[in-house]
Amino acid sequence: MNANLTQSLTYGSVYAAKSVATNNTVSAGFDTKGYIGQLAVMVDAGLLTAGDSNSTLTVQIQGSATNNASNATNISSTTSSVTATNNAVAFGQIIFDTRAEYEYLFARMTITGGNSPARPVSVSVVGVKQVQPVQ
């Protein structure tokens, strides 16, 4: 039996799970072309693996018309960032509307305070992607 799916729920990685220890780290551009409607952007920041416990990590979701992070601006969602403070984990979901935002999605990590802090971070998306029908 051939399935004739024209839309498919798709998972993608904007920033693969790895340690962030450098301020103003930015992901590679995630191309949202082909996605329909909204994307759920999930940010997961783990416990500190190094440094003082009094640091703050903010993951800001940005969009750009080009695959160039220097052109990226904060998305227009009412919640466009997730912040982890001290030595606590943080998880958040941010909605990225492919109809209202630019084509490329970026995650920018900002670290403040603390002495050489580092923590694992991952940013992923789930959304409906248009696919070619099976003939």
C-alpha positions as CSV (number, residue, x, y, z in Angstrom):
1,M,0.0,0.0,0.0
2,N,1.4,3.4,-1.0
3,A,0.8,6.3,1.3
4,N,0.0,9.5,-0.5
5,L,1.2,11.9,2.2
6,T,1.6,15.5,1.1
7,Q,2.5,16.8,4.6
8,S,4.8,15.2,7.2
9,L,5.7,16.0,10.8
10,T,9.4,16.6,10.7
11,Y,12.1,17.0,13.4
12,G,15.3,19.1,12.8
13,S,18.3,20.2,14.7
14,V,19.2,23.9,14.9
15,Y,22.0,23.4,17.4
16,A,23.1,19.9,18.2
17,A,23.5,19.1,21.9
18,K,26.9,20.3,22.9
19,S,28.6,22.5,25.6
20,V,28.4,26.2,25.3
21,A,31.2,28.1,27.0
22,T,31.7,31.1,24.7
23,N,29.5,34.2,24.9
24,N,27.6,35.1,21.7
25,T,27.8,31.7,20.2
26,V,25.4,31.3,17.2
27,S,24.1,28.3,15.5
28,A,24.4,27.6,11.7
29,G,21.3,28.8,9.8
30,F,18.3,26.4,9.8
31,D,16.5,26.6,6.5
32,T,12.7,26.6,7.1
33,K,11.8,26.5,3.4
34,G,9.2,23.8,2.8
35,Y,7.8,24.0,6.3
36,I,4.1,25.0,6.5
37,G,2.9,27.3,9.2
38,Q,4.4,27.3,12.7
39,L,7.5,25.5,13.9
40,A,7.9,24.5,17.6
41,V,11.5,25.5,18.5
42,M,12.6,23.6,21.6
43,V,15.5,24.9,23.7
44,D,17.0,22.6,26.4
45,A,19.8,23.9,28.6
46,G,21.4,21.5,31.1
47,L,23.3,21.9,34.4
48,L,26.6,23.7,34.4
49,T,29.6,21.5,33.6
50,A,32.2,24.1,34.5
51,G,32.5,27.5,36.1
52,D,30.7,29.3,38.9
53,S,27.0,28.7,39.7
54,N,26.0,32.3,39.3
55,S,26.0,32.6,35.5
56,T,23.1,33.2,33.2
57,L,22.7,31.6,29.7
58,T,20.1,33.1,27.3
59,V,19.2,31.4,24.1
60,Q,17.6,33.9,21.7
61,I,15.8,32.7,18.6
62,Q,16.5,34.9,15.5
63,G,15.5,35.0,11.9
64,S,17.2,36.2,8.7
65,A,16.3,36.3,5.0
66,T,19.8,35.0,4.3
67,N,21.9,32.2,5.8
68,N,24.1,34.8,7.5
69,A,23.9,35.1,11.3
70,S,25.1,38.7,11.2
71,N,21.9,39.7,9.4
72,A,19.7,37.9,12.0
73,T,17.2,39.8,14.2
74,N,15.1,38.6,17.1
75,I,11.9,36.9,16.0
76,S,8.6,38.6,16.6
77,S,7.1,35.9,18.9
78,T,6.0,37.1,22.3
79,T,8.4,34.6,23.8
80,S,11.6,34.5,21.7
81,S,14.2,33.4,24.3
82,V,14.9,30.9,27.1
83,T,17.0,31.7,30.1
84,A,18.9,29.4,32.4
85,T,20.1,31.0,35.6
86,N,22.6,29.8,38.3
87,N,23.0,26.1,38.2
88,A,19.5,25.2,37.1
89,V,18.2,23.5,33.9
90,A,15.9,25.3,31.6
91,F,13.5,24.1,28.9
92,G,11.3,26.2,26.7
93,Q,9.3,26.1,23.5
94,I,9.3,29.1,21.2
95,I,6.9,29.4,18.2
96,F,8.5,30.4,14.9
97,D,5.9,31.2,12.2
98,T,7.3,30.5,8.8
99,R,4.6,32.8,7.3
100,A,5.6,35.8,9.4
101,E,9.4,35.3,9.9
102,Y,12.4,35.1,7.6
103,E,13.5,31.9,6.0
104,Y,16.5,31.1,8.1
105,L,16.4,30.4,11.8
106,F,19.3,30.9,14.3
107,A,19.9,30.3,17.9
108,R,22.2,32.8,19.6
109,M,23.6,32.0,23.1
110,T,24.6,34.8,25.4
111,I,26.4,34.1,28.7
112,T,26.7,36.6,31.5
113,G,28.2,36.5,35.0
114,G,30.1,33.6,36.5
115,N,33.7,32.5,36.1
116,S,34.2,30.6,32.8
117,P,30.7,28.9,32.8
118,A,29.9,26.0,30.4
119,R,26.6,24.0,30.0
120,P,25.1,21.7,27.4
121,V,22.5,23.2,25.1
122,S,20.4,21.8,22.3
123,V,17.9,23.6,20.1
124,S,15.6,21.6,17.8
125,V,12.4,22.1,15.8
126,V,9.3,20.1,15.0
127,G,6.9,21.2,12.3
128,V,4.9,20.1,9.3
129,K,7.0,19.9,6.1
130,Q,5.5,19.7,2.6
131,V,6.7,16.6,0.8
132,Q,6.2,15.3,-2.7
133,P,3.3,12.9,-3.0
134,V,4.0,9.2,-3.7
135,Q,3.0,8.3,-7.2
